[in-house]
């Protein structure tokens, strides 16, 4: 399980990261809101933990931006503020849980486990668009005309597009989300894989179009 943890206090960040790592979670730790937002949009996390009071962007600002952009990853907010109004604001913005500092590490771990269980309960194994389905366990893209087992990159691109139908992603967005924030790959590789996917859609006789809009990007839409 991969977790993004955003906290600007070094001692707290190190302690929480150590505990999560000890319990077999893969943790990316960042120290400000802008970095948290960049990582959250570039990688696929199972859960996100955000301190509310951070430099550059607050945890609630990061949360609001992520929810506005369609991110459904479970988010826990951490804060020293105990006022009920702050908790209500965070939950109204789309937080899945809220933990007030100081907290016991055991409680943090229990809440993380609960968030991850809820995600497993509600995450579908099959994504659907038109007559096209994508099996998220087997990487199989299929229609009534046949099926393909996609490569890892093809699958990640198709999952991104099918989970965000009608939303346009620029070439640069796709490069970062699929190849990673620190990739050295050129944007031309995105065009190559778009071509691969279009050929597969044609072979499957999918009533789905991988549309391009000049200077905006790509989206996936059912045509019927």
N, C-alpha and C positions, 0 to 999 in steps of 0.2 A: 504494500500500500504506500502511495506517495503523497506526502503532505507538504504544503507550502506554509511556512511559519514566518510571520512578519513581526519583529520586535526590535525597538531601537535601544533598549537597555542591554549592554553586552553580557552582563552576568546572568540576567534572566534568560536571554536568548541561548546562552551556552547550556544552562541547567536544563531547560525544557528540551532543547535539541538532544542532549545526552540521554534524557529519560526516554524520549520517543525512539531514538535510535536503538537503545538497549532493548526496547520492546518490539524490535524488528520493523519499525517504520522507516521508510526512506524519506529523509527530510531535506528540503531546500530552505535555508534560513536567510532572510534578507532583513535590512535595517531601516528601510523607509518606505513610505507609501507608493512612491513612483516605481521603485524597484519591485514591490509586491505586485502592482498592477501589470508591469511588463512580464514578470514571470508567470502570473496567472493566465495571461492571454497567450503566452508562448508554449506552455506545457499543459499536459492533461493530468490534473491532480485529483486524488480521491477525496481530499478534504483540504480546507484552507483555514488557518488560524491567524486572526488579525488583531494586533494591539490597536486600540482606538486612537490613542495619543501618539502619533508618529510624525516625523518631519516630512515636509513636502506635500504629502497627502495623508489625511487621517484614515483610520481604518473604515469609518463609515463612508467616507468619500470613495475609497477603493471598492467597498461593497456595492454602493449605489451604481458605480460605473459598470461593474461586472454584471449586475442584474439587468441594467439597462441594455447591455450588449448581449443578453441571452445566456449568460453563464449560469448553469444550474448546480454547480459544485457546492456541496455543503460547506457553510462558513460558520465558524465560531468567533465571536468577538471577545477580547480580553480587555478589561479596563479597571483602573483604580476607582472610577466613579461608581458609586453605589446607588445614586438617585434613580427612582423608578422611571422618570422621564427619559433618561438615557437608555435604559433597557428597552422601553417601548419604541424609541426611535430606531434602535438597531434592529429590532424584530420587524418593525414596519417596513424597513428597507430591504428585508429579505434574509436576515441572519437566521440560521437554524438553531443556534444556541448562544448563550451569553454567560460568561464567567467573570466574577469580580475578583480582582487582586486584593490581598494575597490569597492564593488558593493552594490546596493540597495537590501534589502531583497525582495521587491516586484518583482524585475526583476528575482532574483533567483527562487522564487516561480513560476513565469510565465514560466520560462525555464524548470523547473521540470515538470510542468503540460504538457508542449508541448512534452517532451521526453516520458512521460507516455502515452500520446495519440498516438504517433507514434508506441510505442510498441504494444498497443492494436490493432492498424490497421494491424500490420504485424504478430502478433502471431497467428498461426493456432489453431483452436479448435480441429483438428484431427491430430494425428501423425500416419504415415503409415510406415510399414515395411513388405515387401512381401504381403501376403494376410491378414495381421493382421492390425487392426486399433485400436487406443486408443483415446477415447473421453475425452478431457481434462476438460470438464465441468461435465460429469456424472460419470467419473472414469470407464467407460465401455470398456472392452477389447473384441474385437469381430473379427470373421471371418465368411465366408459363412456357417460354421458348427455350429455356436452358439455364445454365449457371456457370459461373467462374469462381475459382478460389483466388482471391486477390493477393498480390504481394503486400508486404507490410506498408509500403508507401502508398500504394493504390488504395488500400483499406483505410488508412488514416485520412487521406483526402476525401474519399467517399463518405466516411463517417462524419467528417466536419460538414460537408455539404448537405447530407441527408438530415443531420440533426439541426440544421439551420436553414431549412428550405425557404427560398425567397429572399434570403439575406445575401448581399454581395460581399465577397472577400477580394481584396486586391491581390495581385501576384505576390507582393511583399508580405501581406498577411498570411497567405497560404504557406509561403516559404518558412516563415518564423514558426507558425503553429505546427507544421508537419515535420520540418527538418530541425527545428530547435532554434532557440534564441541566439546561440553562439555559432550557428552554422556558417561555413565558408562557401557553401554552394551558391551558384549563380541563379538568378531568377529564371533563366532559360530552362532550368530543369523542371520548373512548374509547368511550363508550356508543353514539355515532352509528356509529362504524366497526364495532363488534361487531354492530350491527343490519345493516349492509351485508353483512358476511361471512355472517351467518346466512341471509340471503336467497339468497346465492350457493350456500351449501351445500344449501339446499332445492331450488334450481333444478337442481343437479347430481345430485340424489337420492343424496347422499353418506350412507353408513352411518357417519357421523361426527357427533358432537354437540359444539357449543361450549357447555360447561356453566358455569353460574354457581353459586357457593356464597356465601350471604349472609355478609357481613363477612370473606370470605376472598379471593374473586376469581374468575378465569376459567381454564378449562383446556380442552384438546381431547382427546377420547377416541373411539376407534372403538366402535361400538355392537354390532358382530357379530364 
